[in-house]
Amino acid sequence: MKKKVYLFIALLCQTFYIYTAVITVTIYDKELDMPLEGVRITAIHDGSVYNTDAEGNAAIDIPADLSAVRLTLVSPGYQPRRVMVTTEESTKRFDLVLEGVYQGEELVIVQTKEEVKQEAAVSHIVSKREIDTMGKRGNYQDVINSVKSLPGISYTGSFFSEISVRGGDSLEMAALWDGFIIRNPYYWGKSHTIFNPNLVKSIKFYNGIFPADYGMSMSGLMQVNTIVPDEGFKFYVDFAMSSIETYFEVPLGKHSGLMFGARISWLELTYGNILKASGAEVPVAPYIRDSMIKWYYKPSERFELFVNGFYGGDGIENYFTYKSSNPETDSQTDPVIFMNMRTGFGDINHHGIIMAGMNAMPVDTILIKALAGYEVYVKNSIWEESGSGNVRFESELSEKNPSFTQPSSGLFTVSEDASGKYDETIHSFQTNFSSDFIFHPAVTMTLGTGFIYDNKNIQLSTKFNKYQMTGEVTAGSESVPEYSIIQSSITFDAPASGINGFIPSAFLNFTFNPLPNVLEIKTGVRLDYYAFSVDNALSLTYPFPNPRLFISYSPFKDTEYLQKFTFTIGCGLYSKTADFVYQKDNAPGINELTPEKMFNVTGGISMVLPFNIKLIAEGYYKYYFDKYYENVTMTRDYKQIHKRHYDGYGHAAGFDISIEREAGRYLQGRVSYSFIYARFINPGIDRNELDNTEVMFTSRGAPVGEWFYPSYHRFHTFNMVLDIKPVYFFTLSPNMTIATGIPKPALKKAGPSPAVYDGQNGQRYEYEYSYDDELRTNISIPVGLKASFKFVVPENRTEIEFYVAADNITGFFYQPETGKYLSNSFNGSAIPMTENYNYLYPTFGVVIRY
């Protein structure tokens, strides 16, 4: 019996033990025949990262179930290579050549230069490992969860994917999908993005000086690079709590491959039921359906072609009912005195993209890139707000004025509502063409041009059944305002031809490497031009040049305690035309539209320390001018008048510090801290100059005529993302953010004052929201945790992963405010809105890879 037990234990141990072979890879400079230190080696089969030591060596682990693995070799200033090592060899040497010295088959033209090269203190690479850690968790798997934790990005909350980069507005950021600018990369009213973490290979995020190749952005740029189907047959399926998805990679002959992925959410069972349990009415449970296809063709190392296709659809419709009371006078247990408020929205969207790209090298010194694509986006939204109920009459009013008697029941009945509908269709076509000319191994020139054409159609209608003052009644010696329900509406129909925008651009870049791997200088200029046509009326902007300069200098390397030390400095001018609201009776003039502009100066250091630890610190200053605002005057009959002006300006300054460990056997991750100071002014008409029959606000919610912190601003943000791997098959990934609050409006309540509603005596409270420099919401402290178990089946090389994760663990017992209120003008209640719902966002699933 004991022998059987021992045998069982031995077999069980053998099941969970997988032998790993170790092969020593040595990397040399081919021309100098010298070992290269710090070469980044990535194992394609599992994303493991290694770095060569001072002798150019790195020990590569090969699982027992594999006889060979493919590696990518990347080092700044050198051409990247893709190689293979087998278990039949104990050591293997590979040579790298300097960029610009192209040698036939060693050239790889698959955008790896842009995808994996992280520029010190300028951009951040979000690796596949970090995408898996942060992107595959929460109520929906999304790569934006990985980006939110990067330095320089302010915390946005659990349900918002629009991000602020170094004090800039979210509209100042652009997202690219394999080089194609996505005009609307969001689901669910911008709470999630369309980027599926399982189909993304890497993300390169610029938060500093980015090159002149890219436009439509001022503060941040996110390059999303999808998987290239060039590694034979692969199969993937993920059964998660919130969705099920799968993708295939299929070879189509020797030089071509096809990738197809699809994802279907079943949030109807999770998030939808949570909404219902919280008392919401859910006519359309939240859903997301999307699919992507990619065809890749590479007949030689000098030419490649790819075609991408995408379709996404999402929808949600829910309504919440709030029962509010005046806590000073009303009994919380008596439902008859409650005012029922109902608010909700519905949003149904469809999104399609088709694009094609080509990279070609006709000769060794010229690289040509071309891209063209079409995007269509259809949005249908509705919203509703209503309030009704029996409200207790404030007895103090009749005590002050006996002629103003309270109703016999002590209650008065009120009811009002508002609703709206918004339909939008966007057609966008874009193309760009660029070419790299290598005049010398140390000098490269890039020349490019392109354009974007947009056609936008909008239909907006709103209805208001609101109490409006219609006269006065006499109560003793006082005149009391009388209110009656008045129906009013706002309707906006875009012209039949829509709003047409044409944005051509051109850029010129130079890259100088006078001292390879030591000194790099990048300089360039971009020219953008904007033209809009509405109702046969043309509005143009003056072409505006955007020069940029970036210098990277690495004077120290290969010391005992410092592998590399880099100084960086850069500056650049960025511009972008803001979206504007078109009104037929207030169309922009021929040369009225002016691009917003921002001048950015950065400086930083980057140190690569032993144990693959990287320390990055960078400071910046941004000056905004010609900033666009729409001051909106709303009359008492709900007529809106939009006034455009371009005299806004402001500043943003701060610094980022991060400590990263990209590759570690037991621990890897990032810890970062960002300080951001951002102040702007909208010098439009002062509110005090308005007639008392009008109300003024801005399209961005900014105060008028005074300096202010923007609504998204946070002074301090701390992020931590770690991967802890005590054994090879188990990974624990905690993450935490600590962020100070955003500006909170000052709420001033006046009342109660006597009012008459359709012949009923009652009261009215007036609310005034104003900007306050001192008020802030509470600190946000979201905490998340993910645990994953990976096993390999040696017989058929299948990998099985079990994972469980939870986001917003602290949201279960701590909910910071948003600075918004649900106010009631009848009984004086003001319900503060919170940032998170009072439940966790758990997810668990099973992943099968082959």
C-alpha positions, 0 to 999 in steps of 0.5 A: 500500500505504501509503495502505491502511495509513493508511486502516486506522489512521484507521478503527481510531482512529475505532472507539475514538473516540466524540465527546462533546457538552457541555451546560452545566446551570444550577441556580437557587433558584426563589423567590430566583432565585439560583444553587445551588452543590453541587447533585448531578447524576446522569446516569441512563444511566451513573451519572456524577455532577456538582456545580454550581459557585458560579455554579450551572453544571455541564458535562454530557457526552452521548455521541454515540450519545445525543440526550438524557439524563435527569438527577436533581438533588439538593440538601440542603433542596430537592426532588429533580427528574428532568429531560431535556437534549438535544444541541439545546441548549448551555445549560439552566436548571432551578429547584429549590424548597425541601422542603415547597413542593410544586408539582404536577408538580415533586414526585417520590415515588420514595423518592429523598429517602431513597435519595440524600441522604447525611446528614453524618457519619451515613449513607453512600450506596453509589452504583451506581458503587461497587456495580459496583466492589466488588460485581461481583467475588470468588467471587460477586457481592454488594453486601455487598462494597461495604458492608464497605469503609465507615467504622466496619465491622470486617473480617469475612474473605473468607467472612463477610457478617455485619458488626460496626458500631462495636463492635456484634454482627452481630445488632444490624444490620438489612437492608431491601429497599425498606423491607421488613425481611429476617429472614435476608438470607444465603446459604451459612451467612451467607457471602454475602447475597441482594442482587444488585448488578445489581438494586440502584440504591443503598444507604444505610448508617447507622452512627450515629444513625438515625431512629425510623422503623426498629426491629429494629436497634441498631448499623447499618441497611442500606437496599437500594433496587432499580432502578425500571422506569420508563425504558422497555425495558432489557435486561441480561445478564452472563456471569461466571466464577461465574454467568450472569444477566439482567434485563429492564425492560419498559414496561407502558403509559404509567404502568407498568413490569416488571422481572425478573431471574434468576441461576444460579451455576455455582460447581460448575465453579469453587469446587467443583473448587477444593474437590475439588483441595484434597482435599475430598469434595463431595457437593453442589457450592456453588450459588445460584439466585435470581430477582426481579420488580418491578412499578411503577405511577405514574399521576401524580406524586402516587401510586405503587405497587410489588410485589416478589417474590423466590425464592432457593435455595442449597446446599453440602455438603463434607467435609475430611480432615486427617492430623495427627501429633505433630511432636515424636515422629512421623515425617511420612513414616509414614502409619501413625501419623497420626490421620485427622480428618474434618469437614464440613457440608451446608446446603440453603436456600430463601427466598421474599419477596412484598411491596407498597408504596404512596406517595400524596399526597392533598394538597400537605401530606400524604404517605402510605406503606404497606408489607406483605409476607410472608417464608418461610425453610426451612433444612436443615443437617447436620454431621459430625466424626470421627477414626480411626487408629493412634496412636503410643504415647508411650514416656515413659509406660512409662518413668515407669511400667513396669507401664503397658506399650506395645502390641507394635506401638507403636500403639493404634487409636481411632475416634470420631465425632459428627454432627448435623441442624438443620431450621428454618422461619421464617414472617414477616409484617410491615406498616408505615404512616406519614404525613408532615404538612407544617405549614410549609416548615420543620416536618414531622411523621412518624407511623407504626406497624406490626408483625412476626409471626414463626412459627419451627419448629426441630428439632435432633438430635445424636449423639455416639460419643465416648470417655467415662471409664467406670472405672479400671484399676490399673497398678502403683501408679497408677490409670489412667482407662479410656475406652469409646465411649459413644453419647449424643444431644441432641434438641430438637423445637419445639412443634407450634405453633412459637415465635410472636413478635409485635412491634408498634411506633409512632414519631413524628418531627419535622424542623425546618429553621429555616434551610434548608440551614444548620440541621436538627434531627431528633427523635423517639421509637420504641416497640417491644413484644415478645410471645412465645407457646410451648406456650400460655405467654405471655412479654411485655416491657415497652414501652420508649421509644427517643428520638433527636435529631440536629442538623446545622449548616452555618455556612460555605459557598461560600468559596474553599477550602471549599464547605461545612462541617457540624457534627453531633451526635446521641444516641439510645436503641436496643433489640432483643430477642435471639434465645433458645434455647427449652427446654420445661423452661426456658421464659421467664416471663411478664415475664422477657424484657428487650430489650437496650439501647444508648445512642449519642452521636455528634459529627462534622464534614463538609467539602466541599472543591474538586475534589469532595473530602469529608472526614468525621470522627466520634467516638462512644460507646455504652453497652450495658446489659441485655445478654442472654447464655445461659450453657450448662451441659453435663454430662458426659453431654452434657445442656445446661441454658440459663440466660438472664440480662439483666445484661450491660453494656459500652462501645464507643467510637471514631472514623472518618475518611474522604476521599471523591471522589464525582465525578471525571473521572480519579479517584474513591473513598474512603480511610477509617480506623476505630478501635474500642474495645469491652469487655463483661462477662457477669457470670454464674456464674464458671467456678470455681464450677461442679462439676468434672463440668460444663462451661460456655460461652455461646451467643455464645462470651463468657467468664464473669465477666470483662471481654472484647473480643468475638470480632469486635473489631479495634482498627484498620481501614483501607480504600481503594477507588478508581476510576482512569479514564485514558481513557473506556473503561477503569477500573482499580479497586484496593481494599485493607484493613488490619485488626488481629487479633481476640482469640485464645483461649489454648490450654493443652495438658496431657499426655500422661497414661496412658489405656486405650481399650477395653483398649488402653494409650494416652495422652490430651491435655487441651485448655483454651481460655481468654480472653486479653486480650493474644492477637490473631490476625495482621493481615489484608491483603486486596487486590483489583483490577478492570479493566473495558473499556466500549464503546458501539455507536452504531447500536443504543445497546448497551453492552458491558463486559469485566471481570476481577477478583481478590479476596484477592490476598494470600491466595495467599501470606499467611494470617492465623489465625482463632484456632481450632484443630482439636485431637486429644486422642490424639496432641496435635496442634493444627492452627491454622485460617486465615482464607483458602484459599491461592488467589485469587478471580478472576472475569471476565465480559462484560456487555451492556446495552441 
